[in-house]
Amino acid sequence: MLKLIKKSSSKIGIDGAIAYTVLSRIIQAGGGVITLLFVARCLTKVEQGYYYTFGSILAIQIFFELGLSGIITQFVAHENANLTWNDQTSFVGSSESSSRLASLLRFTVKWFAVLSVLLIFGLLIAGYVFFNKYGKENVAVNWQIPWIILSLTTSLSLMISPILAFFEGLDRVKEVAKIRLVQQVMQLVLVLLMFFLGFKLFSVPVAAIISFLVFPIWIFFGNKKKILIFIWNKLDKWGVNYRLEIFPYQWKIALSWISGYFIFQLFNPVLFATEGAIVAGQMGMTLAVLNAIFSLAFSWMSTKVPVFSGLIAQKEYDKLDNLFNTTLIQSTLLNLLALTTLFGIVFILRHFEVKIGGKNFADRFLPNLPMLFMMIPILLNHVVASWATYMRCHKKEPMLIPSVVIGILCSVSTLTLGNYFGVLGLTLGYMILTVIGFIWTYFIFRTKKKEWHNG
């Protein structure tokens, strides 16, 4: 029976790393549905608006992290391809690669420690200014202390993110996925418990700060600490020059990520400011499910980054393309199936006015047409993100101009159409721009792939 399961899993592209990551995403998606029920039952529509707008403002951490975690994984994977591990805590191989790994580790730990301190102050100020300006009429909502706790947890998570990225680059994707799964389950259980006990907006902050402790315990009370110390002490005359090697790549990634913020995270704050907390809550709940679907399907692709990077370092382009194409087909079909199922469920709930806990659950989502306008981009963005991942594993960033242009256009579209035509205009404009970005990215992908591999 076990052999049959393994054989079937292999056919659809599920290895150990994907299994844990997908299980985490399934728990996240399934738990997300349960959480949606708790949000609808335990929070008012106004509190729901705060709940989801919190997440959009917390996403300003993009301006501090600037895509560096993903770059770390790729750089580490390229160096790790030249090393042979003796056991779980030591390796032999190229002295240059060993030294460069040590250099990378030292740089990222110091750099992210500074960024984390800056981030907490940035979040506290941004949240205070925004919610005080646009939420004055909601005097009954206690958002201040939950916001402080969330800001602290987000900053701590930023501090630990380069370590997790480092281990993924060392081809420990399965282990990292496993510990993320443990953290995910723990946070979900705590969130539901907090909601049940009536903690309201305090539920997620309290659960987040407690479940965060899983990561430092995993690092400092296992052999991961020994690995980090071993690599830390491998520093020799070779090092990674941030200014010459990472920055020329990172600034392009950073602009792409910043553009992504203006594409994906402006919806809730704009709707909160223009149409109120209730509509922002509908957008937030819709996006929560759609992002869970995107994350679940993209797990097939994201867990392959170290493998892609290693094949590129060894110039095994045929193997690279075979693996990428298979993974893209599998993950895209999963994305499409999940989106179709979601739309069908919400449509039925809305059509028959199904009530849960005495409340019309479907009303917590966007209306059918705006929701469809948000679902189509989720499918297209999955393919775009896959193409971008493939290209970035070459330690290049050809997506800079499209990301910036689409980001600017999407910001203008969201601010203008959202202001004049409400949620319908906002979502329609987003869908049209996503189609344009999809076509643009396809031509870049084809051109760069031929250029790099033939060269």
C-alpha positions as CSV (number, residue, x, y, z in Angstrom):
1,M,0.0,0.0,0.0
2,L,2.8,2.4,0.9
3,K,4.6,1.6,-2.3
4,L,1.4,2.3,-4.3
5,I,1.0,5.7,-2.5
6,K,4.7,6.6,-3.3
7,K,4.3,5.6,-6.9
8,S,1.1,7.5,-7.4
9,S,2.7,10.6,-5.6
10,S,5.7,10.4,-7.9
11,K,3.5,10.5,-11.0
12,I,1.9,13.8,-10.0
13,G,5.3,15.3,-8.9
14,I,5.0,15.0,-5.1
15,D,8.3,14.4,-3.4
16,G,9.1,14.7,0.3
17,A,9.6,18.5,0.2
18,I,6.4,19.0,-1.8
19,A,4.5,16.6,0.5
20,Y,5.2,18.7,3.6
21,T,4.7,22.0,1.8
22,V,1.5,20.9,0.2
23,L,0.2,19.4,3.5
24,S,1.0,22.8,5.1
25,R,-0.9,24.6,2.3
26,I,-3.8,22.1,2.6
27,I,-4.0,22.8,6.4
28,Q,-3.7,26.5,5.7
29,A,-6.5,26.3,3.1
30,G,-8.7,24.0,5.1
31,G,-7.9,25.8,8.3
32,G,-8.5,29.1,6.4
33,V,-12.0,28.0,5.6
34,I,-12.7,27.2,9.3
35,T,-11.1,30.5,10.2
36,L,-13.4,32.2,7.8
37,L,-16.3,30.7,9.7
38,F,-14.9,31.9,13.0
39,V,-14.2,35.4,11.5
40,A,-17.8,35.6,10.2
41,R,-19.2,34.4,13.5
42,C,-16.9,36.1,16.0
43,L,-16.1,39.4,14.4
44,T,-18.5,42.2,13.2
45,K,-18.2,43.2,9.5
46,V,-16.3,46.3,10.6
47,E,-13.8,44.2,12.7
48,Q,-13.5,41.9,9.7
49,G,-12.3,44.9,7.7
50,Y,-9.6,45.7,10.3
51,Y,-8.7,42.0,10.4
52,Y,-7.8,41.8,6.7
53,T,-6.5,45.3,6.3
54,F,-3.9,44.4,9.0
55,G,-2.4,41.9,6.6
56,S,-2.2,44.4,3.7
57,I,-0.3,46.9,5.8
58,L,1.9,44.3,7.4
59,A,3.0,43.5,3.8
60,I,5.1,46.7,3.8
61,Q,7.8,44.4,5.1
62,I,8.5,43.9,1.4
63,F,10.1,47.3,1.4
64,F,12.6,46.0,4.0
65,E,13.2,42.4,2.9
66,L,13.4,43.4,-0.8
67,G,13.5,39.9,-2.1
68,L,16.7,39.0,-0.4
69,S,15.5,35.7,1.1
70,G,14.9,34.2,-2.3
71,I,18.2,35.4,-3.6
72,I,19.9,33.8,-0.6
73,T,18.4,30.5,-1.4
74,Q,19.6,30.7,-5.0
75,F,23.1,31.8,-4.2
76,V,23.5,29.1,-1.5
77,A,22.2,26.4,-3.9
78,H,24.8,27.4,-6.5
79,E,27.6,27.1,-3.9
80,N,26.1,23.9,-2.4
81,A,26.3,22.2,-5.8
82,N,30.1,22.1,-5.4
83,L,30.0,20.5,-1.9
84,T,29.5,17.0,-0.7
85,W,27.9,16.4,2.7
86,N,29.6,13.9,5.0
87,D,26.8,13.8,7.5
88,Q,24.0,16.1,8.7
89,T,26.4,18.7,10.0
90,S,29.5,18.9,7.9
91,F,30.7,18.8,4.3
92,V,33.8,18.6,2.1
93,G,34.5,20.1,-1.3
94,S,35.5,23.4,-2.8
95,S,37.2,25.7,-0.4
96,E,36.0,28.7,-2.4
97,S,32.4,27.6,-2.2
98,S,32.7,26.8,1.6
99,S,34.1,30.3,2.2
100,R,31.5,32.0,0.1
101,L,28.8,30.1,2.1
102,A,30.3,31.5,5.3
103,S,30.4,35.0,3.8
104,L,26.7,34.7,2.8
105,L,25.7,33.5,6.2
106,R,27.5,36.3,8.1
107,F,26.1,39.0,5.8
108,T,22.5,37.8,5.9
109,V,22.4,37.4,9.7
110,K,23.8,40.9,10.3
111,W,21.8,42.6,7.6
112,F,18.4,41.1,8.6
113,A,19.0,41.9,12.3
114,V,19.2,45.6,11.3
115,L,16.2,45.4,9.0
116,S,14.0,43.8,11.6
117,V,14.6,46.7,14.0
118,L,13.8,49.2,11.3
119,L,10.7,47.2,10.3
120,I,9.0,47.3,13.7
121,F,9.2,51.1,13.9
122,G,7.9,51.4,10.3
123,L,4.9,49.1,11.0
124,L,4.0,50.8,14.2
125,I,4.0,54.3,12.6
126,A,2.2,53.2,9.4
127,G,-0.6,51.4,11.3
128,Y,-1.1,54.2,13.7
129,V,-1.3,56.9,11.0
130,F,-3.6,54.9,8.7
131,F,-6.1,53.5,11.2
132,N,-6.3,56.8,13.1
133,K,-7.1,58.7,9.9
134,Y,-9.5,56.3,8.2
135,G,-11.0,54.5,11.2
136,K,-12.0,57.4,13.5
137,E,-15.7,56.5,13.3
138,N,-14.9,52.9,14.6
139,V,-14.2,54.0,18.2
140,A,-15.5,50.6,19.5
141,V,-12.8,48.6,17.7
142,N,-9.8,47.9,19.9
143,W,-7.0,47.6,17.2
144,Q,-4.0,49.3,18.9
145,I,-2.6,46.5,21.1
146,P,-3.2,43.7,18.5
147,W,-1.4,45.9,15.9
148,I,1.6,46.3,18.3
149,I,1.9,42.5,18.8
150,L,1.5,41.8,15.1
151,S,4.2,44.4,14.3
152,L,6.6,42.7,16.7
153,T,5.9,39.2,15.4
154,T,6.3,40.3,11.8
155,S,9.7,41.8,12.6
156,L,10.9,38.7,14.4
157,S,9.8,36.6,11.5
158,L,11.8,38.8,9.1
159,M,14.9,38.2,11.3
160,I,14.5,34.4,11.1
161,S,13.6,34.3,7.3
162,P,17.2,34.3,6.0
163,I,18.1,31.3,8.1
164,L,15.2,29.3,6.7
165,A,16.2,30.5,3.2
166,F,19.8,29.4,3.8
167,F,18.7,25.9,4.8
168,E,16.5,25.7,1.7
169,G,19.5,26.6,-0.4
170,L,21.4,23.7,1.3
171,D,18.8,21.4,-0.1
172,R,17.0,21.1,3.2
173,V,13.7,22.1,1.7
174,K,11.9,19.1,3.2
175,E,13.1,19.9,6.7
176,V,12.2,23.6,6.4
177,A,8.8,22.6,4.9
178,K,8.3,20.2,7.9
179,I,9.0,22.8,10.5
180,R,6.8,25.3,8.7
181,L,4.0,22.7,8.8
182,V,4.4,22.3,12.6
183,Q,4.3,26.1,13.0
184,Q,1.3,26.3,10.7
185,V,-0.7,23.7,12.6
186,M,0.2,25.3,16.0
187,Q,-0.9,28.8,14.8
188,L,-4.1,27.5,13.4
189,V,-5.1,25.7,16.5
190,L,-4.2,28.7,18.7
191,V,-6.1,31.1,16.4
192,L,-9.3,29.1,16.5
193,L,-8.9,28.7,20.3
194,M,-8.5,32.4,20.7
195,F,-11.6,33.2,18.6
196,F,-13.6,30.6,20.6
197,L,-12.5,32.3,23.8
198,G,-13.6,35.7,22.5
199,F,-10.2,37.3,21.9
200,K,-11.5,38.9,18.7
201,L,-8.8,41.0,17.0
202,F,-6.3,39.7,19.6
203,S,-6.7,36.1,18.3
204,V,-4.1,36.2,15.4
205,P,-1.5,38.3,17.2
206,V,-1.5,36.1,20.3
207,A,-1.4,32.9,18.2
208,A,1.4,34.3,16.0
209,I,3.7,35.4,18.8
210,I,3.4,32.0,20.5
211,S,3.7,29.8,17.3
212,F,6.7,31.9,16.2
213,L,8.8,30.2,19.0
214,V,8.8,27.0,16.9
215,F,11.5,28.4,14.6
216,P,14.1,29.4,17.2
217,I,13.6,26.1,19.1
218,W,14.1,24.2,15.9
219,I,17.3,26.1,15.1
220,F,18.9,26.3,18.6
221,F,17.9,23.0,20.1
222,G,18.8,20.7,17.2
223,N,21.7,20.1,14.8
224,K,20.8,23.2,12.8
225,K,22.8,25.3,15.2
226,K,25.9,23.0,14.6
227,I,25.5,23.4,10.8
228,L,25.4,27.2,11.1
229,I,28.4,27.3,13.3
230,F,30.3,24.9,11.0
231,I,29.6,27.1,8.0
232,W,30.2,30.3,9.9
233,N,33.7,29.2,10.7
234,K,34.5,28.2,7.1
235,L,35.3,31.8,6.1
236,D,38.5,32.1,4.1
237,K,39.8,34.5,1.5
238,W,36.8,34.1,-0.7
239,G,33.6,36.0,-0.1
240,V,30.4,37.1,-1.7
241,N,30.6,40.8,-2.6
242,Y,27.2,42.3,-1.9
243,R,27.8,45.4,-4.0
244,L,29.2,43.5,-7.1
245,E,27.2,40.2,-7.0
246,I,24.0,40.5,-5.0
247,F,23.0,44.2,-5.4
248,P,23.0,44.3,-9.2
249,Y,20.5,41.4,-9.0
250,Q,18.7,42.4,-5.9
251,W,17.7,45.9,-6.8
252,K,15.8,44.5,-9.8
253,I,14.2,41.9,-7.7
254,A,13.4,44.6,-5.1
255,L,11.7,46.8,-7.6
256,S,9.7,43.8,-8.8
257,W,8.6,43.0,-5.2
258,I,7.7,46.6,-4.5
259,S,5.7,46.6,-7.6
260,G,4.0,43.5,-6.4
261,Y,3.0,45.3,-3.2
262,F,1.2,48.0,-5.2
263,I,-0.4,45.3,-7.4
264,F,-1.6,42.9,-4.7
265,Q,-1.8,44.8,-1.4
266,L,-3.5,48.1,-2.3
267,F,-7.0,46.7,-2.6
268,N,-7.8,46.5,1.1
269,P,-6.4,49.8,2.2
270,V,-8.0,51.7,-0.8
271,L,-11.4,50.0,-0.2
272,F,-11.1,50.6,3.6
273,A,-10.5,54.3,2.9
274,T,-13.1,54.8,0.1
275,E,-15.9,52.3,0.8
276,G,-15.4,51.5,4.5
277,A,-14.3,48.5,6.6
278,I,-17.2,46.2,5.5
279,V,-16.3,46.2,1.7
280,A,-12.6,45.9,2.7
281,G,-13.5,42.9,4.7
282,Q,-15.2,41.3,1.8
283,M,-12.2,41.8,-0.4
284,G,-9.9,40.6,2.4
285,M,-11.9,37.3,2.9
286,T,-11.9,36.7,-0.9
287,L,-8.2,37.3,-1.2
288,A,-7.5,35.1,1.8
289,V,-9.0,32.1,0.0
290,L,-7.5,33.0,-3.4
291,N,-4.0,33.5,-1.9
292,A,-4.3,30.1,-0.1
293,I,-5.1,28.5,-3.5
294,F,-2.2,30.3,-5.1
295,S,0.2,29.2,-2.3
296,L,-1.0,25.6,-2.5
297,A,-0.5,25.3,-6.2
298,F,2.7,27.2,-6.3
299,S,4.2,24.8,-3.7
300,W,4.9,22.5,-6.7
301,M,7.2,25.2,-8.1
302,S,8.7,26.9,-5.1
303,T,10.1,23.7,-3.6
304,K,12.0,23.1,-6.9
305,V,14.1,26.3,-6.7
306,P,17.2,24.6,-5.2
307,V,16.9,21.8,-7.9
308,F,16.5,24.3,-10.7
309,S,19.4,26.4,-9.5
310,G,21.6,23.3,-9.2
311,L,20.8,22.1,-12.7
312,I,21.5,25.6,-14.1
313,A,24.9,25.6,-12.3
314,Q,25.7,22.3,-13.9
315,K,24.2,23.4,-17.3
316,E,21.8,20.5,-17.4
317,Y,19.3,22.4,-19.4
318,D,17.3,19.5,-20.8
319,K,16.7,18.1,-17.4
320,L,15.8,21.6,-16.1
321,D,13.2,22.1,-18.9
322,N,11.7,18.6,-18.5
323,L,11.3,19.1,-14.7
324,F,10.0,22.7,-15.1
325,N,7.4,21.9,-17.8
326,T,6.1,18.9,-15.8
327,T,5.8,20.9,-12.6
328,L,4.1,23.8,-14.4
329,I,1.4,21.6,-15.9
330,Q,0.7,19.8,-12.6
331,S,0.5,23.0,-10.5
332,T,-1.6,24.9,-13.1
333,L,-4.2,22.2,-13.3
334,L,-4.4,22.1,-9.5
335,N,-4.8,25.9,-9.4
336,L,-7.6,25.7,-12.0
337,L,-9.4,22.9,-10.2
338,A,-9.3,24.7,-6.8
339,L,-10.5,28.0,-8.3
340,T,-13.4,26.3,-10.1
341,T,-14.5,24.5,-6.9
342,L,-14.3,27.7,-4.8
343,F,-16.5,29.7,-7.2
344,G,-19.0,26.9,-7.4
345,I,-19.3,26.7,-3.6
346,V,-19.7,30.4,-3.0
347,F,-22.2,30.7,-5.9
348,I,-24.3,27.9,-4.4
349,L,-24.1,29.4,-0.9
350,R,-25.2,32.8,-2.2
351,H,-27.9,31.5,-4.6
352,F,-29.6,29.5,-1.8
353,E,-28.8,32.0,0.9
354,V,-27.2,29.4,3.1
355,K,-26.7,30.7,6.6
356,I,-24.1,29.6,9.1
357,G,-24.6,30.5,12.7
358,G,-27.5,32.7,11.7
359,K,-25.4,34.7,9.3
360,N,-25.3,34.7,5.5
361,F,-21.8,33.4,5.0
362,A,-21.6,34.2,1.2
363,D,-22.1,37.9,2.0
364,R,-18.7,38.0,3.6
365,F,-17.2,37.5,0.1
366,L,-17.2,39.8,-2.9
367,P,-20.2,39.6,-5.3
368,N,-19.9,36.9,-8.0
369,L,-18.6,39.1,-10.9
370,P,-15.9,41.0,-8.9
371,M,-14.8,37.7,-7.4
372,L,-14.5,36.2,-10.9
373,F,-12.4,39.2,-11.9
374,M,-10.1,38.4,-9.0
375,M,-9.9,34.6,-9.7
376,I,-8.7,34.9,-13.3
377,P,-5.6,36.8,-12.3
378,I,-4.8,34.2,-9.7
379,L,-4.6,31.5,-12.4
380,L,-2.6,33.7,-14.8
381,N,-0.3,34.9,-12.0
382,H,0.5,31.4,-11.1
383,V,2.0,30.8,-14.6
384,V,3.7,34.2,-14.6
385,A,5.3,33.5,-11.2
386,S,6.5,30.1,-12.5
387,W,8.1,31.7,-15.5
388,A,9.7,34.3,-13.3
389,T,11.0,31.7,-10.9
390,Y,12.6,29.8,-13.8
391,M,14.4,32.9,-15.0
392,R,15.5,34.1,-11.5
393,C,17.1,30.7,-10.8
394,H,19.6,31.8,-13.5
395,K,20.5,34.6,-11.0
396,K,19.1,37.2,-13.4
397,E,16.0,39.4,-13.2
398,P,14.5,40.2,-16.6
399,M,11.1,41.0,-15.0
400,L,12.1,44.4,-13.7
401,I,10.5,46.6,-16.4
402,P,7.2,44.6,-16.7
403,S,6.9,44.5,-12.9
404,V,7.4,48.2,-12.5
405,V,5.2,49.2,-15.4
406,I,2.3,46.9,-14.3
407,G,2.8,48.0,-10.7
408,I,2.4,51.6,-11.6
409,L,-0.5,51.0,-13.9
410,C,-2.2,48.8,-11.3
411,S,-1.7,51.4,-8.6
412,V,-3.3,54.1,-10.8
413,S,-6.1,51.7,-11.8
414,T,-6.8,50.7,-8.2
415,L,-6.8,54.3,-6.9
416,T,-8.9,55.8,-9.8
417,L,-11.3,53.0,-10.8
418,G,-11.7,52.1,-7.1
419,N,-12.6,55.6,-6.3
420,Y,-15.0,56.2,-9.2
421,F,-16.5,52.8,-9.9
422,G,-16.0,51.0,-6.6
423,V,-15.0,47.3,-6.2
424,L,-16.3,46.3,-9.7
425,G,-14.1,48.9,-11.5
426,L,-11.1,48.1,-9.3
427,T,-11.3,44.3,-10.0
428,L,-12.0,44.7,-13.7
429,G,-9.0,47.0,-14.1
430,Y,-6.8,44.5,-12.2
431,M,-7.9,41.6,-14.4
432,I,-7.2,43.5,-17.7
433,L,-3.7,44.5,-16.5
434,T,-3.0,40.9,-15.4
435,V,-3.8,39.7,-18.9
436,I,-1.4,42.2,-20.4
437,G,1.3,41.2,-17.9
438,F,0.8,37.6,-18.8
439,I,1.3,38.1,-22.5
440,W,4.4,40.3,-21.9
441,T,6.0,37.8,-19.5
442,Y,5.5,35.0,-22.0
443,F,7.5,36.7,-24.7
444,I,10.3,37.6,-22.2
445,F,10.4,34.0,-21.0
446,R,10.8,32.6,-24.5
447,T,13.4,35.1,-25.5
448,K,15.6,34.9,-22.4
449,K,15.4,31.1,-22.3
450,K,16.7,30.8,-25.9
451,E,19.4,33.5,-25.3
452,W,20.8,32.1,-22.0
453,H,20.8,28.4,-23.0
454,N,22.1,28.8,-26.5
455,G,24.8,31.1,-25.2
